[in-house]
């Protein structure tokens, strides 16, 4: 059974137990995404989709400023979730840590992802990484952001940090309730992890992942390419 599912089951037992034992205050805030922020979000997405990255940046800056303003006085730990299962996971983690927490609309976190994307498009990789860090403080189980930060660490040749993010993404991607998105995010996490293993000479472990990806999708050309690369490396370095 996957670790995320185990933790969600534990959450329901914790809620049952809280009837008899005192527990920290945790709640899910289902308040609507404010119309002014939603408008900025929509405009920014349209600009990015049209390739007008610089036009999107001030829109995202303003939306994030409004986020920071809205939650500046919030004493509870703020999480943003895109699904009920993700929200429950955050509430469980907060309760286990004896912290008060609130879960808000996942689009607040998406603002940081969009700005990270914009920064990356403009070649501002460090700024993009800072936005991914901010996003993951809000949404620690966001597989998309974990994968993106893993790719950043890959570019820096920080293989262990990349592997940590990809491993977590491979675990939490199962929370995605959209089957197509779930498949894409889980496959990206597996590919990213396999790449870090290849770069560290752990070819057998990397091969196992690529073979599994091919079982799931026999048309996965990237997995085929990486397996061929590993085969060539084995021929060049037979002693390894």
C-alpha positions in Angstrom: 0.0 0.0 0.0 1.4 3.4 -0.9 2.6 5.7 1.8 0.1 8.5 0.9 -2.9 6.2 1.2 -1.7 4.9 4.5 -1.4 8.4 5.8 -4.9 9.2 4.6 -6.4 6.2 6.3 -4.5 7.3 9.5 -6.1 10.7 9.2 -9.7 9.3 9.4 -8.7 7.3 12.5 -7.2 10.5 14.0 -10.5 12.3 13.4 -12.3 9.5 15.1 -9.9 9.6 18.1 -10.2 13.4 18.3 -13.7 13.0 19.7 -12.1 11.6 22.9 -8.8 13.4 22.9 -7.8 17.1 22.4 -6.3 17.8 19.0 -5.0 21.0 17.4 -7.4 23.0 15.3 -7.2 22.1 11.6 -9.7 23.1 9.0 -10.4 23.4 5.3 -11.2 26.9 4.1 -13.5 26.5 1.1 -13.8 30.2 0.5 -13.9 31.2 -3.2 -10.9 32.4 -5.0 -11.4 36.2 -4.9 -12.7 37.6 -8.2 -9.9 40.2 -8.5 -7.2 37.5 -8.1 -9.1 35.1 -10.4 -9.2 37.8 -13.1 -5.4 38.3 -12.8 -4.9 34.5 -12.9 -7.0 34.2 -16.1 -5.2 37.1 -17.8 -1.8 35.7 -16.8 -2.6 32.3 -18.2 -3.8 33.8 -21.4 -0.6 35.9 -21.8 1.6 32.9 -21.1 -0.3 30.7 -23.5 0.2 33.3 -26.2 3.9 33.6 -25.5 3.7 37.0 -24.0 5.7 36.2 -20.9 6.8 39.7 -19.9 3.1 40.8 -20.1 2.2 38.1 -17.6 4.8 38.9 -15.0 3.2 42.1 -13.5 -0.1 40.3 -13.4 1.4 37.5 -11.4 3.3 39.8 -9.2 0.1 41.6 -8.3 -1.8 38.4 -7.7 0.9 37.1 -5.4 1.0 40.4 -3.6 -2.7 40.0 -2.9 -2.1 36.5 -1.6 0.6 37.7 0.8 -1.7 40.6 1.9 -4.7 38.3 2.5 -2.8 35.8 4.6 -0.3 38.0 6.3 -2.2 37.9 9.6 -3.1 34.2 9.5 -1.7 32.5 12.5 -2.4 29.0 11.3 -0.1 27.2 8.8 -1.6 27.8 5.4 -1.7 25.0 2.8 -3.2 25.1 -0.7 -4.7 22.0 -2.2 -6.1 21.0 -5.5 -8.1 18.1 -4.3 -9.9 16.7 -1.3 -7.3 13.9 -0.8 -4.5 16.4 -1.0 -6.2 18.6 1.6 -6.7 15.7 4.0 -3.0 14.8 3.7 -2.0 18.3 4.8 -4.4 18.3 7.7 -3.1 15.0 8.8 0.5 16.2 8.7 -0.4 19.3 10.6 -2.3 17.4 13.3 0.6 15.0 13.7 2.9 18.0 14.1 0.5 19.5 16.7 0.1 22.6 14.5 -3.0 24.6 13.7 -3.6 24.7 9.9 -6.0 25.8 7.2 -6.3 24.5 3.6 -7.2 27.0 0.9 -7.9 27.0 -2.8 -5.1 25.4 -4.8 -5.1 28.2 -7.3 -3.2 30.3 -4.7 -0.3 27.9 -5.1 -0.7 27.8 -8.9 0.1 31.5 -9.0 3.6 30.7 -7.9 3.9 27.9 -10.5 2.9 30.3 -13.2 5.4 32.9 -12.1 8.1 30.2 -11.8 7.3 29.2 -15.4 7.5 32.9 -16.5 10.9 33.3 -14.8 12.2 30.2 -16.5 11.0 31.4 -19.9 13.0 34.6 -19.3 16.1 32.7 -18.3 15.7 33.7 -14.6 16.2 30.2 -13.2 17.1 31.2 -9.6 14.0 33.3 -9.4 11.9 30.5 -10.8 13.4 28.1 -8.2 12.4 30.5 -5.4 8.8 30.5 -6.6 8.8 26.7 -6.7 10.2 26.7 -3.1 7.3 29.1 -2.1 4.8 26.9 -3.8 6.0 23.8 -2.1 5.7 25.4 1.3 2.0 25.9 0.4 1.6 22.6 -1.4 4.2 20.1 -0.3 2.5 17.3 -2.2 2.3 19.1 -5.5 3.9 16.6 -7.9 4.1 19.1 -10.8 6.2 21.5 -8.7 8.3 18.7 -7.2 9.1 17.5 -10.7 10.0 21.0 -11.9 12.3 21.6 -9.0 13.8 18.2 -9.6 14.6 19.3 -13.2 16.2 22.5 -11.8 18.4 20.4 -9.5 19.3 18.2 -12.4 20.5 21.2 -14.4 22.7 22.1 -11.3 24.0 18.5 -11.2 22.7 18.2 -7.6 21.6 14.6 -8.1 20.6 13.8 -4.5 18.4 16.9 -4.2 16.8 16.0 -7.6 16.3 12.4 -6.6 14.6 13.5 -3.3 12.1 15.6 -5.2 11.4 13.0 -7.9 10.9 10.3 -5.3 8.4 12.4 -3.4 6.7 13.3 -6.7 6.4 9.6 -7.6 4.6 9.0 -4.3 2.3 12.0 -4.2 1.4 12.1 -7.9 -1.2 9.4 -7.1 -3.3 12.1 -5.3 -4.1 13.7 -8.7 -7.7 12.9 -9.5 -7.3 13.5 -13.2 -6.2 10.2 -14.8 -4.3 11.8 -17.7 -2.5 14.3 -15.5 -1.8 11.6 -12.9 -0.1 9.4 -15.6 1.9 12.3 -17.0 3.1 13.5 -13.5 4.0 10.0 -12.3 5.9 9.1 -15.5 7.8 12.4 -15.3 8.8 11.7 -11.7 10.0 8.2 -12.7 12.0 9.5 -15.7 13.5 12.2 -13.5 14.5 9.8 -10.9 15.9 7.3 -13.4 18.0 10.1 -15.0 19.6 10.9 -11.6 20.4 7.2 -11.1 22.0 7.0 -14.6 24.2 10.0 -13.8 25.4 8.4 -10.6 26.2 5.2 -12.4 23.3 3.2 -10.9 22.4 1.8 -14.2 20.6 -1.3 -13.0 18.2 0.8 -10.9 17.7 3.2 -13.8 17.0 0.3 -16.2 14.4 -1.1 -13.9 12.5 2.2 -14.0 12.7 2.6 -17.7 11.6 -1.0 -18.3 8.6 -0.4 -16.0 7.7 2.8 -18.0 7.9 0.8 -21.2 5.5 -1.8 -19.7 3.0 1.0 -19.0 3.6 2.6 -22.4 5.4 0.6 -25.1 5.6 3.8 -27.2 7.6 5.7 -24.7 10.5 6.8 -26.9 12.3 8.6 -24.2 12.5 5.4 -22.1 13.8 3.5 -25.2 16.4 6.2 -25.8 17.7 6.2 -22.2 17.9 2.4 -22.2 20.0 2.5 -25.3 22.2 5.2 -23.7 22.7 2.9 -20.7 23.6 0.0 -23.0 26.2 2.1 -24.7 27.7 3.2 -21.4 28.0 -0.4 -20.2 29.9 -1.2 -23.4 32.3 1.8 -22.8 32.7 1.0 -19.1 32.4 -2.8 -18.7 34.1 -2.7 -15.3 31.4 -0.5 -13.7 
